Amino acid sequence: MIVRRRWTAAATTAILFSAVLSHPGPGSAAPADPATPITLSTTETALVRVQLRDQAQLDRLVAAGTDLANRPRTRDGRILADLVLTGAQLAELTSQGATAVQVVQRAEDGSRHYADSVRAAQARTAAGLRAPASGQRSTAAAAVDTLQVQQAYWWTTGGQTFLQAQVATTATDDPDVEITVSWRTSDGATGSFPLFRFEDSGEYQYHYALPQPVPNRPVQLTATSSLGGVSRVVTPTLWPNATPPPLPAGYQKDFIDAYLTPTDIQARIKRLARQYRDLVDVIDLPNKTQGYRRNAAAYLGDPTVAAVVVESVRFGDQGMNGVQVRTVDPGRRNRPLTVGYRDRVLTVSLATDTAGKTVSTTDEVAAAINARQPNRFRATVEDGSAGLPMPVAGPARLDDGLQGTEVPAQPWTVQALRLGVHRDGSRVGVLAYSQEHAREWATPLVTLEFAERMLANARTDPATRELLEQVDIFVIPMVNPDGANYSFNDFNFQRKNLVNHCTGPARDPKNRTSWGVDINRNYTVGSYFDGYVGGSANCLSGTYSGTAELSEAESSNVIALAQAHQNIKFAMNVHSYGGYFMWPPGAYRADGRITLPRPSIDESTLFLNSARRIVGAIAQERGTVTWPSQTGPVADVLYSAAGNSADQLYYELGIFAWDFEVGNDRWNAATNEWEGVGFQPPFDEAHGESQEYAGGLVEMVRVARDYAAAESAG
């Protein structure tokens, strides 16, 4: 028997991806006991790590628009993917042969979830892979392939040493080639583990495995294939093999003590500007967002029988919340269908026949409302109700459905902090921005901790003061405030902004948690509109790209800031979760997997060498190491992300642009598994992420300083 070890990414696999993993978050569970199946109630939503039955099942999920939170991983021949699922969807997957292995995080009412995190903050005190399956091809025959070791790295964290390898075979068209890595450590221990085939967009890339625990420093590694190929013997390299300067005595950090809402962030920006007047400017970005607002809507009728969705043209907070809508029987024969609006009540008088029976259909009622009250209301037939008799119903009250009673409703001015001694464009500029995706609560904690460290230590640490003398720093802690408000108050898994471009039945309120535009698919370079993979025209998709490039205020603000300050040469987009460090190209076309142009050799070297420095700085806080297999161009180590901000900054504006995915997987020695943390982990984990990745941003400032110095010397 030939056992296939592979993961194939169809060209569309990137459509709904967003991030990757670490340990259980609020309302989450540890990996399940195999004897205890994981289940959810029918309407419950959760982020679940699922072992899929086969590749075909993954392809069907992608085609159906399932919300995948990471690039699926292969372990022991199993395809593992993190999926946002309802209980009904999980039950259907299970019936089709899938198995839930971990509830990473449960969806909750945003306000309750945030309150829980605050209480937790207040209470806060100061994969290994198994042996290859039987049936592997004999290697006694003459080799018919050649193996190249592309990566062989080791590191130690938490007292455990890990080894990661990546190997390519010349037998690229054979899906059944099996590759096994053998290793020897400095104390003479030996062992082996299998690698798994990775394809992307239908093309073979390499064989790889998740980091493998080994007993000591590995000093030798070889790879053999089922076709007889044998690699050269290599010595694994220490990763990342870079450390930042030691922190001086009295260095100030740990300025984050709770998750921060948009209102909290706004107050923090104001306080920093007041506290450090000589080092801070606040920049109001030019494009106001929609604000925490939605149109008011109601079902006129019974959605389980027959109904029309009636929606206000204006936002609910603009006097439309509480407006009533009803249908009435005129009580007379041969009456026409009429529509009237008076005293905040929309009344539809149904048509009657010669016997006085109401005869209007749902379609006729919707059309009449749209024709006769177009400035106040729009109506659509509820999905499944087309052509049905319209019942006498109501009055129903229109409501925008928003639960955040303390959130300002007006359009939001997104703000950036500018830090430095010389804030005049004469110094090299660095941009750090976060929370393009609303549900990634830990990301503004990173950028604000970074800003606080730079400002607080400027007066006590000469090295920090020197950095602020030599570098002009820009920070946008919160790109997407409206989506963030919705995530905190209404639906904590909200990814997109609040602008609803849906039309027709897609505007049904049952879809309210799927509306919005993915800000990081709305930029201009390598976009969905140019034929690149990883965005969507479906307004309910998690990667909906909008109506056009830069159609959204949020994305336009990022580019406006970069265009207005041409000294910005380095940028970091902070996302969560999964522990990635990435740079362009971030997108490719499906046919032939043609990426955006690759950086030059010199620029690629700068990207990688800088990554080593920054990854090394991150590891100084608590030993967290971003894996070498997750360090590199976005299109190679994660997925194709059409229309992302880093690509526009790099290709259009000449900025060295990176992406963090904070929230690295955590190794569970008891289960020999890497476990995910989710978008909103318990605050102690989010706090840890803020501290380690803020250190990475400080190192990025040093990278910029050194780059500018080299440019001047050259």
Backbone hydrogen bonds, N-H to C=O, Kabsch-Sander energy under -0.5 kcal/mol:
donor,donor_aa,acceptor,acceptor_aa,energy
3,V,1,M,-0.6
4,R,2,I,-0.6
6,R,4,R,-0.6
7,W,197,R,-2.3
9,A,7,W,-0.5
9,A,199,E,-1.4
10,A,8,T,-0.7
13,T,10,A,-2.5
15,I,12,T,-2.3
17,F,14,A,-1.3
19,A,69,A,-1.3
20,V,577,Y,-9.9
25,G,104,V,-2.6
28,S,25,G,-2.2
29,A,103,V,-2.4
32,A,101,V,-2.2
36,T,33,D,-2.9
44,E,41,S,-1.0
46,A,85,L,-2.4
47,L,105,Q,-3.9
48,V,46,A,-0.7
48,V,83,L,-3.0
49,R,102,Q,-3.4
50,V,48,V,-0.6
50,V,81,A,-3.2
51,Q,99,T,-3.7
52,L,50,V,-0.8
52,L,79,I,-2.9
58,L,54,D,-1.4
59,D,55,Q,-2.6
60,R,56,A,-2.0
61,L,57,Q,-1.9
62,V,58,L,-2.3
63,A,59,D,-2.4
64,A,60,R,-1.8
65,G,62,V,-1.4
66,T,61,L,-2.4
67,D,84,V,-0.6
68,L,66,T,-1.1
69,A,82,D,-3.0
70,N,82,D,-0.5
73,R,80,L,-2.8
75,R,78,R,-2.3
78,R,75,R,-2.4
79,I,52,L,-0.6
80,L,73,R,-3.5
80,L,78,R,-0.7
81,A,50,V,-2.3
83,L,48,V,-2.8
83,L,81,A,-0.6
84,V,67,D,-2.6
85,L,46,A,-2.7
85,L,83,L,-0.8
87,G,41,S,-0.6
87,G,44,E,-1.6
88,A,42,T,-1.9
90,L,86,T,-2.6
91,A,87,G,-2.5
92,E,88,A,-2.0
93,L,89,Q,-2.5
94,T,90,L,-2.8
95,S,91,A,-2.2
96,Q,92,E,-0.9
96,Q,93,L,-0.8
97,G,94,T,-1.8
98,A,93,L,-2.3
99,T,51,Q,-2.6
101,V,49,R,-3.0
102,Q,49,R,-1.5
104,V,47,L,-1.9
104,V,102,Q,-0.9
105,Q,47,L,-1.6
106,R,26,P,-1.0
107,A,45,T,-2.9
111,S,489,N,-0.6
113,H,109,D,-2.6
114,Y,110,G,-2.7
115,A,111,S,-2.4
116,D,112,R,-2.4
117,S,113,H,-1.9
118,V,114,Y,-2.4
119,R,115,A,-2.5
120,A,116,D,-2.3
121,A,117,S,-2.4
122,Q,118,V,-2.5
123,A,119,R,-1.5
124,R,120,A,-0.5
124,R,121,A,-0.9
144,V,227,L,-1.4
148,Q,168,A,-2.5
150,Q,148,Q,-0.8
150,Q,166,Q,-2.4
151,Q,166,Q,-2.0
153,Y,164,Q,-2.4
154,W,237,T,-2.2
155,W,162,F,-1.7
157,T,160,Q,-2.5
160,Q,157,T,-1.9
161,T,214,V,-0.7
162,F,155,W,-3.1
163,L,212,Q,-2.3
164,Q,153,Y,-2.6
166,Q,151,Q,-2.2
167,V,207,H,-2.3
168,A,148,Q,-2.6
170,T,146,T,-1.6
172,T,170,T,-1.9
174,D,171,A,-1.3
177,V,174,D,-1.2
179,I,195,L,-0.6
180,T,224,T,-2.8
181,V,193,F,-2.9
182,S,222,T,-2.9
183,W,191,G,-2.8
184,R,220,Q,-1.9
185,T,189,A,-2.5
186,S,217,R,-2.5
188,G,185,T,-2.1
191,G,183,W,-1.7
193,F,181,V,-2.1
195,L,179,I,-2.9
196,F,208,Y,-3.0
197,R,5,R,-2.9
198,F,206,Y,-2.8
199,E,7,W,-2.7
200,D,203,E,-2.7
201,S,9,A,-2.3
202,G,9,A,-1.0
203,E,200,D,-1.8
205,Q,198,F,-2.6
206,Y,198,F,-1.3
207,H,167,V,-3.3
208,Y,196,F,-2.3
209,A,165,A,-0.9
212,Q,163,L,-3.2
214,V,161,T,-2.4
219,V,184,R,-2.8
220,Q,184,R,-1.5
221,L,234,V,-2.1
222,T,182,S,-2.2
224,T,180,T,-2.4
225,S,229,G,-2.3
226,S,178,E,-2.1
228,G,225,S,-1.7
231,S,223,A,-2.9
234,V,221,L,-2.6
237,T,152,A,-2.8
239,W,154,W,-2.7
251,Y,248,P,-1.8
257,D,255,F,-0.5
265,I,261,T,-2.6
266,Q,262,P,-2.4
267,A,263,T,-2.0
268,R,264,D,-2.2
269,I,265,I,-2.5
270,K,266,Q,-2.0
271,R,267,A,-2.4
272,L,268,R,-2.4
273,A,269,I,-2.1
274,R,270,K,-1.8
275,Q,271,R,-2.6
276,Y,272,L,-2.3
277,R,274,R,-0.6
279,L,276,Y,-1.7
280,V,276,Y,-1.3
281,D,418,R,-2.0
283,I,281,D,-0.5
283,I,416,A,-3.1
284,D,282,V,-0.6
285,L,283,I,-0.7
285,L,414,V,-2.7
288,K,286,P,-0.7
289,T,412,W,-2.5
292,Y,408,P,-0.7
293,R,291,G,-2.4
296,A,314,R,-0.7
297,A,399,D,-2.3
298,A,310,V,-2.0
300,L,298,A,-0.6
300,L,308,V,-3.3
301,G,299,Y,-0.9
302,D,306,A,-1.7
305,V,302,D,-2.4
306,A,302,D,-1.6
308,V,300,L,-1.9
309,V,380,T,-3.1
310,V,298,A,-2.6
310,V,308,V,-0.6
311,E,378,R,-2.7
312,S,296,A,-3.1
313,V,376,R,-2.6
316,G,294,R,-3.3
318,Q,315,F,-1.6
320,M,315,F,-0.6
320,M,316,G,-1.1
321,N,316,G,-2.4
322,G,398,L,-3.4
323,V,320,M,-1.7
324,Q,344,R,-2.4
325,V,396,A,-2.1
326,R,346,L,-2.4
327,T,393,A,-2.9
328,V,348,V,-2.5
334,N,353,D,-2.1
335,R,332,R,-0.5
338,T,349,S,-2.2
340,G,347,T,-2.6
342,R,345,V,-2.2
345,V,342,R,-1.2
346,L,324,Q,-3.3
347,T,340,G,-3.2
347,T,345,V,-0.7
348,V,326,R,-2.5
349,S,338,T,-2.1
349,S,347,T,-0.6
350,L,328,V,-2.4
350,L,348,V,-0.7
352,T,335,R,-2.1
353,D,357,K,-2.0
356,G,353,D,-1.6
359,V,351,A,-2.6
360,S,351,A,-0.7
362,T,388,L,-2.4
365,V,361,T,-2.2
366,A,362,T,-2.5
367,A,363,D,-2.4
368,A,364,E,-2.2
369,I,365,V,-2.2
370,N,366,A,-2.2
371,A,367,A,-2.0
372,R,368,A,-2.3
373,Q,369,I,-2.2
376,R,373,Q,-1.1
377,F,373,Q,-2.8
378,R,311,E,-2.4
380,T,309,V,-2.0
382,E,307,A,-1.8
385,S,382,E,-2.8
388,L,385,S,-1.9
390,M,360,S,-3.0
393,A,391,P,-0.6
396,A,325,V,-2.9
398,L,323,V,-3.4
399,D,297,A,-1.6
405,T,403,Q,-1.8
407,V,404,G,-1.4
414,V,412,W,-0.7
416,A,283,I,-2.4
417,L,475,V,-2.9
418,R,281,D,-2.8
419,L,417,L,-0.5
419,L,473,I,-3.1
420,G,279,L,-1.8
421,V,468,L,-2.7
422,H,468,L,-0.7
423,R,421,V,-0.7
424,D,422,H,-0.7
428,V,470,Q,-0.7
429,G,567,N,-3.2
430,V,472,D,-2.5
431,L,570,F,-2.5
432,A,474,F,-2.7
433,Y,572,M,-2.5
434,S,476,I,-2.1
435,Q,574,V,-0.9
438,A,436,E,-0.6
438,A,495,R,-1.5
439,R,494,Q,-1.0
440,E,437,H,-1.7
441,W,439,R,-1.8
442,A,679,F,-0.7
443,T,440,E,-1.2
446,V,442,A,-1.1
446,V,443,T,-0.6
447,T,443,T,-1.6
448,L,444,P,-2.3
449,E,445,L,-2.0
450,F,446,V,-2.2
451,A,447,T,-2.1
452,E,448,L,-2.7
453,R,449,E,-2.4
454,M,450,F,-2.2
455,L,451,A,-2.1
456,A,452,E,-3.1
457,N,453,R,-2.2
458,A,454,M,-0.6
459,R,456,A,-0.7
460,T,457,N,-0.9
461,D,457,N,-3.0
465,R,461,D,-2.3
466,E,462,P,-2.3
467,L,463,A,-1.8
468,L,464,T,-2.1
469,E,465,R,-1.3
470,Q,466,E,-1.6
471,V,467,L,-2.0
472,D,428,V,-2.9
473,I,419,L,-2.7
473,I,471,V,-0.6
474,F,430,V,-3.3
475,V,417,L,-2.6
476,I,432,A,-2.4
479,V,434,S,-2.3
480,N,435,Q,-1.6
484,A,480,N,-1.9
485,N,481,P,-2.6
486,Y,482,D,-2.1
487,S,483,G,-2.4
488,F,484,A,-2.5
489,N,485,N,-1.9
490,D,486,Y,-2.8
491,F,486,Y,-2.2
492,N,108,E,-1.5
494,Q,491,F,-2.1
497,N,517,V,-1.8
501,H,499,V,-0.8
506,A,503,T,-1.3
507,R,504,G,-2.3
508,D,505,P,-2.0
511,N,508,D,-2.8
512,R,509,P,-1.9
514,S,511,N,-2.6
515,W,512,R,-0.7
518,D,544,Y,-2.5
519,I,517,V,-0.9
521,R,518,D,-1.9
522,N,519,I,-1.5
523,Y,643,G,-2.5
527,S,524,T,-0.6
530,D,527,S,-1.0
531,G,528,Y,-1.7
532,Y,527,S,-2.1
533,V,588,Y,-2.9
534,G,535,G,-0.5
536,S,543,T,-1.5
539,C,537,A,-0.6
541,S,538,N,-2.0
544,Y,541,S,-1.4
545,S,536,S,-2.7
550,L,522,N,-3.9
551,S,548,A,-1.5
556,S,552,E,-2.0
557,N,553,A,-1.9
558,V,554,E,-1.2
559,I,555,S,-1.8
560,A,556,S,-2.5
561,L,557,N,-2.3
562,A,558,V,-1.9
563,Q,559,I,-2.8
564,A,560,A,-2.0
565,H,561,L,-1.0
568,I,565,H,-1.9
569,K,429,G,-2.5
570,F,429,G,-1.4
571,A,656,F,-2.4
572,M,431,L,-2.6
573,N,658,W,-2.3
574,V,433,Y,-3.0
574,V,572,M,-0.6
575,H,573,N,-0.6
575,H,660,F,-2.0
577,Y,662,V,-0.9
578,G,662,V,-0.6
578,G,663,G,-1.3
579,G,661,E,-1.7
580,Y,661,E,-1.2
581,F,630,Q,-2.4
582,M,659,D,-2.5
583,W,632,G,-1.1
589,R,594,I,-2.7
590,A,531,G,-0.5
592,G,590,A,-0.8
593,R,590,A,-1.4
594,I,589,R,-1.0
595,T,593,R,-0.8
596,L,587,A,-1.8
604,S,600,S,-3.0
605,T,601,I,-2.2
606,L,602,D,-2.1
607,F,603,E,-2.8
608,L,604,S,-2.5
609,N,605,T,-2.9
610,S,606,L,-2.4
611,A,607,F,-2.0
612,R,608,L,-2.3
613,R,609,N,-1.7
614,I,610,S,-2.6
615,V,611,A,-3.3
616,G,612,R,-2.3
617,A,613,R,-1.8
618,I,614,I,-2.2
619,A,615,V,-2.0
620,Q,616,G,-0.7
620,Q,617,A,-0.8
621,E,618,I,-1.2
622,R,618,I,-0.6
623,G,619,A,-2.0
627,W,625,V,-0.5
630,Q,627,W,-1.5
631,T,628,P,-1.4
632,G,581,F,-2.1
634,V,583,W,-2.3
635,A,585,P,-2.3
636,D,633,P,-1.3
637,V,633,P,-2.3
638,L,634,V,-2.3
639,Y,634,V,-1.0
641,A,586,G,-3.5
642,A,533,V,-0.8
642,A,640,S,-0.5
643,G,525,V,-0.6
643,G,526,G,-1.5
644,N,641,A,-0.9
648,Q,644,N,-1.3
649,L,645,S,-2.5
650,Y,646,A,-2.4
651,Y,647,D,-2.7
652,E,647,D,-0.5
652,E,648,Q,-1.7
653,L,648,Q,-1.0
653,L,649,L,-0.5
654,G,650,Y,-1.1
655,I,649,L,-2.4
656,F,569,K,-2.9
657,A,655,I,-1.0
658,W,571,A,-2.7
659,D,582,M,-2.2
660,F,573,N,-2.3
661,E,580,Y,-1.9
662,V,575,H,-3.1
665,D,578,G,-0.6
666,R,22,S,-1.0
666,R,675,E,-2.4
668,N,673,E,-2.9
669,A,667,W,-0.8
672,N,668,N,-1.7
673,E,668,N,-1.3
675,E,666,R,-2.9
685,E,682,P,-1.3
686,A,682,P,-1.9
687,H,683,F,-3.5
688,G,684,D,-1.9
689,E,685,E,-2.3
690,S,686,A,-2.3
691,Q,687,H,-2.0
692,E,688,G,-2.3
693,Y,689,E,-2.3
694,A,690,S,-1.4
695,G,691,Q,-1.4
696,G,692,E,-1.2
697,L,693,Y,-1.8
698,V,694,A,-2.1
699,E,695,G,-1.8
700,M,696,G,-1.7
701,V,697,L,-1.7
702,R,698,V,-1.6
703,V,699,E,-2.4
704,A,700,M,-2.4
705,R,701,V,-2.4
706,D,702,R,-2.7
707,Y,703,V,-2.4
708,A,704,A,-2.6
709,A,705,R,-2.3
710,A,706,D,-2.3
711,E,707,Y,-2.5
712,S,708,A,-2.2
713,A,709,A,-2.3
714,G,710,A,-2.1
